[in-house]
């Protein structure tokens, strides 16, 4: 795979668990042996730092993006996960970066020795110059009609600009009033990268400032995140991931044991 592999974690609407998935997927990939830099690019409402207990920092992503700071001066090692983190900065004035800001920003980050750059972005956030620097986008959706429709809309925007995207369905409760994952996949036009169940471990982990994946590796949430992280490329071509995207037998088995029938 290209190095670093740049992933944009996104959604068209808030409240779908976007930051939770960015933090936990990053933690899983780090534990599996990759060097991961997690970047909080939700400039209006940064929350990665809150999830990880990294708060009150004087420097953040805006200092690199808009003030020319060196990434090495802003990156924070997170001991419990091994992640390196560029947090957001709640006190920095809101200002949209220019195309040149983004180009210089990515040039700096891509020179660093990371396997993955994972960006948590604001709901609906789209700048063509930013997306052009990414290898793919993961769109987080929940099994609700509004989330499904908005995810398709965001996918179409990415497609128009040449950015491949994948669907990750989060907060599945297996309730009859929910859309079934198969319905969402059919509407989206491809198999979901991951099916993540609702789990009480998640709000507990946020309150404790420890990723759920680290807090309880045996929880149904953590097992689903672990499965999902395995579908990312590590050493070139990933046949398991390709099988899932084609809807092969492995995809069927994982869905059989994770999602109840209606």
N, C-alpha and C positions, 0 to 999 in steps of 0.2 A: 504494500500500500504506500501511497505518498506519505512523506514524513515532514512535518506533522500532519495528521489527518484532522481536518477542521470540521467540527460538528456544531450546528446551530440548533439549540433546543428552543422550540417555538410553540405558539398557539395563537389562534385568532381571538380567543376570549380568555378572560382571567378565571381563576378559581378551579382550574383543571389539574393542578399539581405539577405545574411546569418546573418550578424551582426544586421541588422535592425529587423529581425525576432527574434533573440535571445533577444534583448533588449525589444521589445514590448511584446513578450509572457511572459517574466519575469515580466514586469510591470503589465500585465493583471492578472497573477496568484497572484501577491502580493496584488493587489487591491481586489481580490476575497477572501482574508483572509489567504493566505498561506505565510509562511516565506520563502523568496527566497534569495539565494546567487547566484549572477551572476558572473561568472569567465571568464575573457578574457584569453583564452588559445591559441590564435593565436600569438604565440611568435614572429614570423617573422614580422607580420604587425598588431599589436594590435590596435583596433579602437573603442572598447566599451567606453573607456574614452572620446573619441571625441564625440560620440553620446550623452553622458550624461553630457558633460561639466566637466568631471573629467580629468584634464590634469596636467602635470608637477609634478607628484608624484615621490618621491624619492624611494618608495618601490612598488613592483609589484609581480605578480605571480611567477616570476623567483626567487625572494628572498625566498619564501617559498619552492619552488621546488628544488632549487639547493644550497641554502645557509642556510636552516634550520630555517628560520624566523618563528615566531608564526603567524598563520593566523589573530589572534586578533590585531596584530600590523600593518597589511596590509589592512584589510577590511575597506572600506570607506562607511559610510551611505550616501545614496542619498535622500535628503529630499523631492524633488518633487514626487518621486515614492514610497518611503519607502523601496526601495531595499537596500541590502548590496552588495557591489561590490568589487571584487578583480581585479584591473586593470592590464593591461600589462605594460611593461616598455620598451620604445623605445630605451633607451640608454644601456640596458643590452646586453652584447655580446651573439650572437646566440650560443646555445649549446643544443644538444639533450639530454633529461634526460634519465637516466638509468632506468631499471626496478625497482630497489630499490628506486630511487628518487620518482617514481610514486606511489609505494606502501606506502611509508611514507607520501607523500603528501595527498593521499586520506584518510589515517588513521586519519590524523589531521583534515581534513575537515568534515569527517563523524561523528566525535565526537561532532561537533557543533550542536546547536539546530535549524536546518533548515528543512523545509518540502521538498524543492527542491534545488538541486545543478544544475545549468544550465551552461553549458560550451559552449562558442563560440570558435570553433576551426578553424584552417587554412584550406583552400580548399585542398582536397585530403589528409588531415592529417590522418594518421592511425598508431597507435602503439598498438599491441595486448594487452600489459599490461594496457594501458589506457582504451581501449574499454571493457576489462574484468571488470572494476570497474563501468561501466555504466549499468543502467537498460534498456535504449533504446537510439536509435539515431533517430533524425529527419533529413531527407535529404531534403534540399531546392532545388527546381528546378524551372525553368521558362518554359513557353510553347514554347520551341525551340527544334529542333531535337538534337543538340549537348548536351544540358543540359539534355534532357530526356535520351539519351544513356549513358551519364556519370553517371547519377543517378542510373540507373540499374546496372552499373558496381560496383558502391560503395555499393549498396544494397547486391550484390552477395558476396562482400568481407566480409561485416558484417555477412551475413548468414553463411559463411564458418567458422567464428570464434564464432558463437553462440550468436551474438548480434542482437536482433530484431530491425527493423528499420521501420519507417513510412515516407511516402512521404508528403511534403507540397509544393503545387504549388503556386508560388509567381509571382507578376507582370503580372497578366492576364489583357489584354487590349481588349479582344473580337474582335480581328482583324481576317480577313479571312486567313491571311498568318500564323497565329499561329496554333500550334497543339491544338486540343480541349482537355480539361481536361480528358474526357472519353478515348481518345486515349492514353494519358500518363498513366492513371490508368491501362488500359489494358496491356500496355507494362511493367509497373512496377509490375503488378500482384496483386494489391490490391487497395482499395479505398484510396483516399488522405485524410490525417488528416484534411487538410484545403485548401481552395481555396481563395487566397488573391488577390484582384484586384489592378491594378495600381492606384495610387492616388497621386495628387499633394501635399497632406498633408505631405507625407513622406519626399521629399527633403527639404521642408520648416522646418520640425521638426529637421532634421539633422543639418541644418544651425543654428537653434535656440538652439541646444543641449537639446532638450526636446523630449521624445518619442512621436511619432505620436498618440499613444493610449491615452496619457495624454493631448496632445495639443488640440485634437479635437475628443472627444469620439463619436460624431455623424457621423464622416466621414465613407465612405464605407470601408476603410482600417481598421479602429478601430472596426467597427462592425464585420468584418470578423475575426479579431484577437480575439475579445471577444468570438465569437462562437467557435473558435478553442481551446481557453484556457479551455472552459467548458468540453472538451473531455478528459482532463487529470484526472487521478484518484485523488480523494481528501480523501474520507473515504472508502477505499477498492474498491469493485467492482463498476464499472461505467457502468450501462446498456446503457446509451445514447451513450457512446463511442463505446461500442460493437455493437450497432445497426448500427452506421455509418460504421464500418469496414465490417459489413455483407452486406451493401448496402440496408438497410431497408428504410421505408417510410420517416423517418426524413432526411436521406441523400438525398432522392429525393427532398423533399421540399426545403431544403437549397440550393441545386443546381438550382432548378427551379427559385428561386427568386434572386440568386446571379449572375448566368451566363446566358447570352443571348444565344438564339439558333442561329445556323449558317444557 
